[in-house]
Amino acid sequence: MKVKIELDLSPAEAREIFGLPDFSQLHSTITADLAEKCAEDPQKAFETFIKPSLETGLTGFTAYQKMMDGFLKGQNKS
């Protein structure tokens, strides 16, 4: 037997049902602060906020490339 229940909830209602915190005000504050810092000194904001994310992303991508390379080399040996 299969039972399917479909709920039509907003994100706020879902958070409330599952007891999850509402971080929307915190998100708004951080976003406004980031926008202000970018407007004041775009170069410094890039180096502080965006550059570390890009470097982490590239590191992850490089690890993925190495994993796939190893997988493909392993496939060629058989």
C-alpha positions as CSV (number, residue, x, y, z in Angstrom):
1,M,0.0,0.0,0.0
2,K,1.3,3.4,-0.9
3,V,0.0,6.6,0.7
4,K,1.0,9.9,-0.8
5,I,0.5,13.2,1.1
6,E,1.1,16.5,-0.6
7,L,1.5,19.7,1.4
8,D,1.4,23.2,0.0
9,L,3.6,25.1,2.4
10,S,5.6,28.3,2.3
11,P,9.2,28.0,3.4
12,A,8.3,29.8,6.6
13,E,5.5,27.4,7.3
14,A,7.8,24.4,6.7
15,R,10.5,25.8,9.0
16,E,7.9,26.3,11.7
17,I,6.5,22.7,11.3
18,F,10.0,21.1,11.5
19,G,11.2,23.5,14.3
20,L,14.0,25.0,12.2
21,P,15.3,28.5,12.9
22,D,14.4,31.4,10.7
23,F,17.7,33.0,9.5
24,S,16.1,35.4,7.0
25,Q,16.9,38.5,9.2
26,L,20.5,37.4,9.6
27,H,20.8,36.7,5.9
28,S,19.4,40.2,5.1
29,T,21.9,41.8,7.6
30,I,24.9,39.9,6.2
31,T,23.9,40.6,2.6
32,A,23.4,44.4,3.3
33,D,26.8,44.5,5.1
34,L,28.5,42.7,2.1
35,A,26.9,45.1,-0.4
36,E,28.1,48.1,1.7
37,K,31.7,46.8,1.9
38,C,31.6,46.1,-1.9
39,A,30.5,49.7,-2.5
40,E,33.2,51.2,-0.2
41,D,36.2,49.2,-1.5
42,P,35.4,46.6,-4.2
43,Q,39.0,45.3,-4.4
44,K,39.2,44.6,-0.6
45,A,35.8,43.1,-0.6
46,F,36.8,40.7,-3.5
47,E,39.9,39.7,-1.6
48,T,38.1,39.2,1.7
49,F,34.9,37.5,0.6
50,I,35.0,36.2,-2.9
51,K,38.6,35.1,-3.5
52,P,38.6,32.5,-0.7
53,S,35.4,31.0,-2.1
54,L,36.9,30.8,-5.6
55,E,40.0,29.2,-4.4
56,T,38.0,26.6,-2.4
57,G,35.9,25.9,-5.4
58,L,38.9,25.4,-7.7
59,T,40.5,23.1,-5.1
60,G,37.4,21.0,-5.1
61,F,37.2,21.0,-8.9
62,T,40.9,19.9,-9.1
63,A,40.2,17.0,-6.7
64,Y,37.2,16.0,-8.8
65,Q,39.4,16.0,-11.9
66,K,42.0,13.8,-10.2
67,M,39.3,11.4,-9.1
68,M,37.8,11.1,-12.6
69,D,41.3,10.8,-14.1
70,G,42.1,7.9,-11.8
71,F,38.7,6.3,-12.6
72,L,39.3,6.5,-16.3
73,K,42.9,5.2,-16.1
74,G,41.5,2.3,-14.0
75,Q,39.0,1.6,-16.8
76,N,41.7,1.5,-19.5
77,K,43.7,-1.2,-17.7
78,S,41.0,-3.9,-17.9
